[in-house]
Amino acid sequence: MKANQWIDAWRAADQAGRMFAILAFVTLLSLYAGVATGWYASALAPVLLVGAYLAVVNFKLIFWLLIFCLPLSTEVELPGGFGTDLPTEPLIVGLMLIFFLQLAHVVKHYPGGFVRHPITLLLFLHLAWIFTTALLSDLFVVSLKFSLAKIWYVVTFYFLAGQLLREEADFRKLFWVAFWPMLFVVIVVMIRHGAHGFSFADVHKVLHPFQRNHVNYAATLTLFFPFIVAAWQWFPHRSKKWWFMAACALLFLAAIYLSYTRAAYIALIIALGAYFVIRWRLVGYVLILSLIGAIAGAVYVVQDNRYLDYAPNYDRTISHESFDNLIEATYKMEDISTMERLYRWVAGGQMMPYRPWKGWGPGNFVNFYRSYTVLSFRTYVSNNQENSGIHSYYLMTLVEQGIPGLFLLLLLLGYTLLRGQQIYHQLTGRPGRQQIVMVALLSLVIIDAFLLINDLIETDKVGSFFFINMALLVNQELALRTPGSDLR
């Protein structure tokens, strides 16, 4: 075909035809380049092109693609000691940039009620203190990386999600987009695990590439369980879809049980209690009692160095191949996982008095804690080759961001639960939105429970829903303020 014929064909083609021609050309060129150079990553060029096109034409599709990929994402180690989650983290960062570009054009139309909402303002204060302590950190680069990661999580899963998840239909779409890949992961893991006889010792082997460990897996399933229970109620009683969702709920419960994660069992029980606490307007009382109990417990173990009485027997603190043995070892203080947590918590408690107000800097616990450990608490895995953290988000915040940092975090979490209870009861008569509030609150309660003995907000599968749940709560109150209006 001659050049002028190519030009005529291009002019005659519609927009879809031109886009197809460009995509075909880029695909062939990238494949040729990959074969010719041996750099096969160039074959991803068409994917990047499609992503760029969607970013310009309809970025909402990228957001839903991100939600779909959350259960399927995998952790990848990069050169220089860095790591990322693929494909989710590039999508999160890309959506953050798109949000900022979009905001520059529509800033006047962005819902001011969302920005001025007390939950949003507390989140701003929380972020501001994180960046303040990052600036004061001895390892500024580490703290800056932590802070930037926090920013793109908040922007994408709170502000952008808050823009896109305003109506009941959006909530249902969120559920279905996340549900199908999560169901796929559960089925794959259950089949693999079944081939090992559902052995406790083999649970880690069957999770790759979807999860790092059984705790992350259990946390993801548990925080999503309230969504499944809500979806179950969308269908007529005893209809085929009702039975399907009932079967899925039982499947997820079985998967949670077979994750052999003690925190998940406790979190589900707490969530069941929280349902009645919210219905009976008791959140404030429970929060006060929880705070008093936490302070009293801390004073008790610190006074007269009572924490030393809980030092483990080094030779008897081991890993266990049976879950029954693990439960027994837990209350006997002989489980290596529990005692290694205690080893790091003691180190965190020793670190805090040295920098009580500004902390050691976000992300820096693992870089400084070794010189503050108490040897009588060490275990066989205390060399910490994985460079994992303190395994308590609240204590981590206290150590890394000081007393103000922990105060702001607890204020954000406590106020969100209190405000959520208020929104729930104000929405009486609007059962669809009331259900959204209850689901978001119970999911948040489950995440908060996991944070007692884990660091999970900085993971894509848990941190995403942590901020999405808060955005859902704010949007339900905005709908309450403008009844019958279309928040879009």
C-alpha positions as CSV (number, residue, x, y, z in Angstrom):
1,M,0.0,0.0,0.0
2,K,1.4,3.4,-1.0
3,A,1.9,6.2,1.5
4,N,-1.0,8.3,0.2
5,Q,-3.3,5.2,0.6
6,W,-2.2,4.8,4.2
7,I,-3.0,8.5,4.8
8,D,-6.5,8.2,3.2
9,A,-7.2,5.1,5.2
10,W,-6.2,6.9,8.4
11,R,-8.4,9.8,7.6
12,A,-11.4,7.5,6.8
13,A,-11.1,5.6,10.1
14,D,-13.1,6.5,13.1
15,Q,-11.5,7.1,16.5
16,A,-11.8,3.5,17.6
17,G,-10.1,2.3,14.4
18,R,-7.3,4.8,14.8
19,M,-6.7,3.7,18.4
20,F,-6.7,0.0,17.3
21,A,-4.2,0.8,14.6
22,I,-1.9,2.6,17.1
23,L,-2.2,-0.2,19.6
24,A,-1.4,-2.8,16.9
25,F,1.6,-0.9,15.7
26,V,3.0,-0.4,19.3
27,T,2.4,-4.1,20.1
28,L,4.2,-5.3,17.0
29,L,7.1,-2.8,17.6
30,S,7.4,-3.8,21.3
31,L,7.4,-7.5,20.5
32,Y,10.1,-7.0,17.8
33,A,12.2,-4.9,20.2
34,G,11.9,-7.6,22.9
35,V,13.0,-10.3,20.5
36,A,15.8,-8.2,19.0
37,T,17.3,-6.9,22.3
38,G,16.4,-9.7,24.7
39,W,14.7,-7.1,26.9
40,Y,11.3,-8.8,27.0
41,A,9.9,-6.2,29.4
42,S,9.3,-4.0,26.4
43,A,6.4,-6.2,25.6
44,L,4.6,-4.4,28.4
45,A,4.5,-1.2,26.2
46,P,0.9,-1.9,24.9
47,V,-0.3,-2.3,28.5
48,L,1.2,1.1,29.5
49,L,-0.3,2.6,26.4
50,V,-3.8,1.4,27.2
51,G,-3.3,2.6,30.8
52,A,-2.3,6.1,29.6
53,Y,-5.3,6.2,27.3
54,L,-7.7,5.2,30.1
55,A,-6.1,7.7,32.4
56,V,-7.0,10.5,29.9
57,V,-10.4,9.1,28.8
58,N,-11.8,7.4,31.9
59,F,-9.6,7.1,35.0
60,K,-12.4,5.4,36.9
61,L,-11.7,2.2,35.0
62,I,-8.1,2.2,36.4
63,F,-9.5,2.6,39.9
64,W,-11.7,-0.4,39.4
65,L,-8.8,-2.3,37.9
66,L,-6.9,-1.5,41.1
67,I,-9.6,-2.8,43.3
68,F,-9.8,-6.0,41.2
69,C,-6.0,-6.5,41.5
70,L,-5.8,-6.0,45.2
71,P,-6.5,-9.6,46.1
72,L,-4.2,-10.8,43.3
73,S,-1.2,-8.6,43.9
74,T,2.2,-10.0,44.8
75,E,5.2,-8.6,46.6
76,V,8.3,-8.2,44.5
77,E,11.8,-7.5,45.9
78,L,13.7,-4.8,43.9
79,P,17.5,-4.0,43.8
80,G,18.8,-1.9,46.7
81,G,16.6,-3.5,49.3
82,F,13.4,-2.0,48.1
83,G,10.2,-3.8,47.4
84,T,6.8,-3.1,45.8
85,D,3.4,-4.7,45.2
86,L,2.7,-5.6,41.6
87,P,0.6,-4.5,39.9
88,T,-1.1,-2.5,42.6
89,E,1.5,0.0,43.8
90,P,2.2,1.4,40.3
91,L,-1.6,1.8,39.9
92,I,-1.9,3.5,43.3
93,V,0.8,6.0,42.5
94,G,-0.6,6.6,39.0
95,L,-4.1,7.2,40.3
96,M,-2.6,9.6,42.9
97,L,-1.0,11.6,40.1
98,I,-4.2,11.5,38.0
99,F,-6.2,12.7,41.0
100,F,-3.8,15.7,41.5
101,L,-4.0,16.6,37.8
102,Q,-7.8,16.3,37.8
103,L,-8.0,18.3,41.0
104,A,-6.1,21.2,39.4
105,H,-9.0,21.5,36.9
106,V,-12.0,20.8,39.1
107,V,-10.9,22.0,42.5
108,K,-13.9,24.3,42.7
109,H,-16.3,21.4,42.2
110,Y,-14.7,19.0,44.6
111,P,-17.1,18.4,47.5
112,G,-16.0,20.8,50.2
113,G,-18.0,18.9,52.8
114,F,-15.7,15.9,52.3
115,V,-12.6,18.0,52.8
116,R,-13.9,19.8,55.8
117,H,-15.3,16.8,57.5
118,P,-13.8,16.2,61.0
119,I,-12.5,12.7,60.0
120,T,-10.7,14.3,57.0
121,L,-9.3,17.0,59.2
122,L,-8.0,14.5,61.8
123,L,-6.5,12.5,58.9
124,F,-4.7,15.7,57.8
125,L,-3.3,16.2,61.3
126,H,-2.2,12.6,61.4
127,L,-0.3,13.0,58.1
128,A,1.1,16.3,59.2
129,W,2.7,14.8,62.3
130,I,4.1,11.9,60.2
131,F,5.9,14.3,57.9
132,T,7.0,16.4,60.9
133,T,8.7,13.4,62.5
134,A,10.1,12.4,59.1
135,L,11.8,15.8,58.9
136,L,13.3,15.2,62.3
137,S,14.4,11.6,61.6
138,D,18.0,10.5,61.8
139,L,17.3,8.3,58.7
140,F,15.5,10.9,56.6
141,V,15.3,8.8,53.4
142,V,13.7,5.9,55.2
143,S,11.1,8.1,56.9
144,L,10.5,10.0,53.7
145,K,9.7,6.8,51.8
146,F,7.3,5.8,54.6
147,S,5.6,9.2,54.5
148,L,5.3,9.2,50.7
149,A,3.8,5.7,50.7
150,K,1.3,6.9,53.3
151,I,0.4,9.9,51.0
152,W,-0.4,7.8,48.0
153,Y,-2.5,5.4,50.0
154,V,-4.5,8.2,51.5
155,V,-5.0,10.1,48.3
156,T,-6.0,7.0,46.3
157,F,-8.0,5.1,48.8
158,Y,-9.5,8.0,50.8
159,F,-9.8,11.1,48.6
160,L,-10.2,9.4,45.2
161,A,-12.3,6.6,46.6
162,G,-14.4,9.3,48.4
163,Q,-15.0,10.9,45.0
164,L,-16.1,7.6,43.3
165,L,-17.9,5.7,46.1
166,R,-20.8,8.0,47.0
167,E,-23.9,6.0,46.2
168,E,-25.3,2.6,47.2
169,A,-24.7,1.4,43.7
170,D,-21.0,2.4,44.0
171,F,-20.7,0.3,47.2
172,R,-22.2,-2.7,45.5
173,K,-19.8,-2.3,42.6
174,L,-16.9,-2.1,45.0
175,F,-18.0,-5.4,46.6
176,W,-18.4,-7.3,43.3
177,V,-15.2,-6.0,41.8
178,A,-13.2,-7.1,44.9
179,F,-15.2,-10.2,45.6
180,W,-14.6,-12.3,42.5
181,P,-10.8,-12.2,42.6
182,M,-10.8,-12.7,46.3
183,L,-13.1,-15.7,45.9
184,F,-10.6,-17.0,43.2
185,V,-7.7,-16.7,45.7
186,V,-9.6,-18.5,48.4
187,I,-10.5,-21.4,46.1
188,V,-6.9,-21.7,44.8
189,V,-5.5,-21.6,48.3
190,M,-8.0,-24.1,49.7
191,I,-7.3,-26.5,46.9
192,R,-3.6,-26.2,47.4
193,H,-4.0,-26.5,51.2
194,G,-6.3,-29.5,50.8
195,A,-3.5,-31.3,48.9
196,H,-1.4,-30.9,52.0
197,G,-4.3,-32.2,54.3
198,F,-5.0,-28.6,55.5
199,S,-1.8,-28.9,57.6
200,F,-0.9,-26.1,59.9
201,A,2.8,-26.6,59.0
202,D,2.1,-26.1,55.3
203,V,-0.2,-23.1,55.4
204,H,2.6,-20.7,54.3
205,K,3.5,-22.9,51.2
206,V,0.1,-22.5,49.6
207,L,-0.2,-18.7,49.8
208,H,2.3,-17.6,47.1
209,P,2.1,-15.4,45.1
210,F,-1.0,-13.8,46.7
211,Q,0.1,-13.3,50.3
212,R,3.3,-12.9,52.3
213,N,2.1,-15.0,55.2
214,H,-1.0,-16.5,56.8
215,V,-1.6,-13.4,59.0
216,N,-1.9,-11.1,56.0
217,Y,-4.1,-13.7,54.3
218,A,-6.4,-14.0,57.3
219,A,-6.6,-10.3,57.8
220,T,-7.7,-9.7,54.2
221,L,-10.4,-12.3,54.4
222,T,-11.6,-11.2,57.9
223,L,-11.9,-7.5,57.1
224,F,-13.9,-8.4,54.0
225,F,-16.2,-10.8,55.7
226,P,-18.7,-8.0,56.8
227,F,-19.0,-7.1,53.1
228,I,-20.0,-10.7,52.3
229,V,-22.6,-10.8,55.0
230,A,-24.1,-7.6,53.7
231,A,-24.2,-8.9,50.2
232,W,-26.0,-12.0,51.4
233,Q,-28.9,-9.8,52.5
234,W,-29.3,-8.2,49.0
235,F,-31.1,-11.2,47.6
236,P,-34.5,-12.7,48.3
237,H,-34.5,-15.3,51.0
238,R,-33.7,-18.8,49.7
239,S,-33.2,-17.7,46.2
240,K,-30.3,-19.2,44.2
241,K,-28.2,-16.0,44.7
242,W,-29.0,-16.1,48.4
243,W,-27.8,-19.7,48.7
244,F,-24.7,-18.8,46.7
245,M,-23.7,-16.0,49.0
246,A,-24.5,-18.2,52.0
247,A,-22.1,-20.8,50.7
248,C,-19.5,-18.2,50.0
249,A,-19.8,-16.9,53.6
250,L,-19.2,-20.4,54.9
251,L,-16.3,-20.9,52.5
252,F,-14.7,-17.7,53.7
253,L,-15.3,-18.7,57.4
254,A,-13.6,-22.0,56.6
255,A,-10.7,-20.3,54.9
256,I,-10.3,-18.0,57.9
257,Y,-10.3,-20.9,60.3
258,L,-7.8,-22.9,58.2
259,S,-5.5,-19.9,58.1
260,Y,-4.7,-20.8,61.7
261,T,-4.4,-17.2,62.7
262,R,-5.4,-16.5,66.3
263,A,-5.8,-12.8,65.7
264,A,-8.5,-13.5,63.0
265,Y,-10.6,-15.6,65.4
266,I,-10.4,-12.9,68.0
267,A,-11.1,-10.1,65.5
268,L,-14.3,-11.9,64.3
269,I,-15.5,-12.2,67.9
270,I,-14.8,-8.6,68.5
271,A,-16.6,-7.6,65.3
272,L,-19.7,-9.6,66.4
273,G,-19.6,-7.8,69.8
274,A,-19.1,-4.5,68.0
275,Y,-22.3,-5.0,66.0
276,F,-24.3,-4.9,69.2
277,V,-22.2,-2.2,70.7
278,I,-23.0,0.1,67.7
279,R,-26.7,-0.9,67.7
280,W,-26.9,-0.1,71.4
281,R,-24.9,3.1,71.2
282,L,-22.2,1.9,73.5
283,V,-19.1,2.8,71.4
284,G,-18.0,5.7,73.7
285,Y,-18.2,3.6,76.8
286,V,-16.3,0.7,75.3
287,L,-13.6,3.0,74.0
288,I,-13.1,4.6,77.4
289,L,-12.9,1.2,79.1
290,S,-10.5,-0.1,76.5
291,L,-8.2,3.0,77.0
292,I,-8.3,2.6,80.8
293,G,-7.5,-1.1,80.5
294,A,-4.6,-0.4,78.1
295,I,-3.1,2.2,80.4
296,A,-3.6,0.0,83.5
297,G,-1.9,-2.9,81.8
298,A,1.0,-0.8,80.7
299,V,1.5,0.6,84.2
300,Y,1.3,-2.9,85.7
301,V,4.0,-4.4,83.5
302,V,6.3,-1.4,83.8
303,Q,6.0,-1.0,87.5
304,D,8.9,-2.7,89.4
305,N,9.9,-4.2,86.0
306,R,7.2,-6.8,86.2
307,Y,7.6,-7.4,82.4
308,L,10.8,-9.4,83.3
309,D,8.6,-12.0,84.9
310,Y,7.3,-12.9,81.4
311,A,10.7,-13.6,79.9
312,P,10.6,-16.9,77.9
313,N,12.7,-20.0,78.3
314,Y,15.0,-19.8,75.3
315,D,15.2,-23.6,74.8
316,R,11.5,-24.2,75.1
317,T,10.3,-21.3,72.9
318,I,10.1,-23.0,69.5
319,S,8.0,-23.2,66.3
320,H,5.1,-25.7,66.4
321,E,3.9,-28.0,63.6
322,S,0.5,-28.5,65.1
323,F,-2.1,-25.8,65.7
324,D,-3.3,-27.5,68.9
325,N,0.3,-27.3,70.2
326,L,0.5,-23.7,69.1
327,I,-2.6,-22.8,71.2
328,E,-1.2,-24.6,74.2
329,A,2.2,-23.0,73.8
330,T,0.6,-19.5,73.5
331,Y,-0.8,-19.5,77.0
332,K,2.3,-21.2,78.3
333,M,4.4,-18.4,76.8
334,E,6.4,-20.9,74.7
335,D,5.3,-20.0,71.2
336,I,8.1,-18.4,69.2
337,S,5.8,-16.1,67.3
338,T,4.2,-14.7,70.4
339,M,7.5,-14.4,72.3
340,E,9.3,-12.8,69.5
341,R,6.6,-10.1,69.4
342,L,7.2,-9.7,73.2
343,Y,10.9,-9.4,72.5
344,R,10.3,-6.5,70.2
345,W,7.6,-4.9,72.3
346,V,10.1,-4.8,75.2
347,A,12.6,-3.2,72.9
348,G,10.0,-0.6,71.8
349,G,9.2,0.1,75.4
350,Q,12.9,0.7,76.1
351,M,13.2,3.0,73.1
352,M,10.3,5.3,73.8
353,P,11.7,7.2,76.9
354,Y,14.7,8.3,74.9
355,R,12.5,10.2,72.3
356,P,9.0,10.4,73.8
357,W,7.8,13.4,71.7
358,K,9.3,13.2,68.2
359,G,10.0,9.5,68.1
360,W,12.7,7.7,66.1
361,G,11.2,8.6,62.7
362,P,8.6,6.8,60.6
363,G,9.8,3.4,59.4
364,N,12.8,3.4,61.7
365,F,12.0,0.9,64.4
366,V,13.8,-1.9,62.6
367,N,16.9,0.2,62.2
368,F,17.4,1.1,65.8
369,Y,15.7,-1.4,68.1
370,R,18.5,-4.0,68.4
371,S,20.6,-2.1,70.9
372,Y,17.5,-1.7,73.1
373,T,16.5,-5.3,73.3
374,V,16.5,-7.3,76.6
375,L,18.5,-10.5,76.0
376,S,16.3,-12.6,78.4
377,F,13.4,-12.2,75.9
378,R,15.3,-13.3,72.7
379,T,14.2,-16.3,70.7
380,Y,15.6,-18.4,67.9
381,V,14.4,-15.9,65.3
382,S,15.6,-12.7,67.0
383,N,18.2,-12.1,64.3
384,N,15.3,-10.9,62.2
385,Q,16.7,-11.6,58.8
386,E,13.5,-10.4,57.2
387,N,13.8,-6.9,58.9
388,S,10.2,-7.1,59.9
389,G,8.7,-4.6,62.3
390,I,7.5,-4.4,65.8
391,H,4.2,-6.3,65.2
392,S,2.0,-3.8,66.9
393,Y,0.9,-0.7,64.9
394,Y,0.0,1.3,68.0
395,L,3.3,0.6,69.7
396,M,5.1,1.2,66.4
397,T,3.5,4.6,66.1
398,L,4.5,5.5,69.7
399,V,8.1,4.5,69.1
400,E,8.4,6.1,65.7
401,Q,6.2,9.2,66.0
402,G,6.2,9.8,69.8
403,I,3.4,10.4,72.1
404,P,1.7,13.0,69.8
405,G,1.7,10.5,67.0
406,L,0.0,7.8,69.0
407,F,-2.5,10.3,70.4
408,L,-3.4,11.5,66.9
409,L,-3.8,8.0,65.6
410,L,-6.0,6.9,68.5
411,L,-8.0,10.2,68.2
412,L,-8.6,9.4,64.5
413,L,-9.6,5.8,65.1
414,G,-11.8,6.6,68.2
415,Y,-13.5,9.6,66.6
416,T,-14.2,7.6,63.4
417,L,-15.9,4.9,65.4
418,L,-17.9,7.4,67.5
419,R,-19.0,9.4,64.4
420,G,-19.8,6.2,62.6
421,Q,-22.1,5.1,65.4
422,Q,-23.8,8.5,65.2
423,I,-24.2,8.4,61.4
424,Y,-25.6,4.8,61.6
425,H,-28.5,5.9,63.9
426,Q,-29.2,9.1,62.0
427,L,-29.7,7.0,58.9
428,T,-32.6,5.1,60.4
429,G,-35.2,4.8,57.6
430,R,-32.5,4.5,54.9
431,P,-31.5,0.9,55.3
432,G,-29.2,0.7,52.3
433,R,-26.9,3.5,53.5
434,Q,-27.2,2.3,57.1
435,Q,-25.9,-1.1,56.0
436,I,-22.9,0.6,54.3
437,V,-22.1,2.3,57.6
438,M,-22.3,-0.9,59.6
439,V,-20.1,-2.8,57.2
440,A,-17.5,0.0,57.1
441,L,-17.5,0.2,60.9
442,L,-17.2,-3.6,61.5
443,S,-14.4,-3.8,58.8
444,L,-12.6,-1.0,60.6
445,V,-13.0,-2.7,64.0
446,I,-11.5,-5.9,62.6
447,I,-8.5,-3.9,61.1
448,D,-8.1,-2.1,64.5
449,A,-8.1,-5.4,66.3
450,F,-5.4,-6.8,64.0
451,L,-3.3,-3.7,64.6
452,L,-2.8,-4.7,68.2
453,I,-0.3,-7.4,67.2
454,N,0.5,-6.6,63.6
455,D,1.7,-3.8,61.3
456,L,-0.7,-4.0,58.4
457,I,-1.9,-0.5,57.3
458,E,1.1,-0.1,55.0
459,T,0.1,-3.3,53.0
460,D,-2.0,-2.8,49.9
461,K,-4.7,-5.4,50.8
462,V,-5.4,-4.1,54.3
463,G,-4.4,-0.4,54.1
464,S,-6.6,0.1,51.1
465,F,-9.8,-0.9,53.0
466,F,-8.7,1.0,56.1
467,F,-9.0,4.3,54.2
468,I,-11.9,3.2,51.9
469,N,-14.0,2.4,55.0
470,M,-13.4,5.9,56.4
471,A,-14.3,7.4,53.0
472,L,-17.5,5.4,52.9
473,L,-18.5,6.7,56.4
474,V,-17.9,10.3,55.4
475,N,-20.0,10.0,52.2
476,Q,-22.9,8.5,54.1
477,E,-23.0,11.5,56.4
478,L,-22.8,13.8,53.4
479,A,-25.8,12.0,51.9
480,L,-27.5,12.5,55.3
481,R,-27.0,16.2,55.1
482,T,-28.5,16.4,51.6
483,P,-31.3,13.8,51.6
484,G,-32.5,12.8,48.2
485,S,-29.7,14.6,46.4
486,D,-27.3,13.0,43.9
487,L,-23.8,13.3,45.4
488,R,-22.2,12.8,42.0
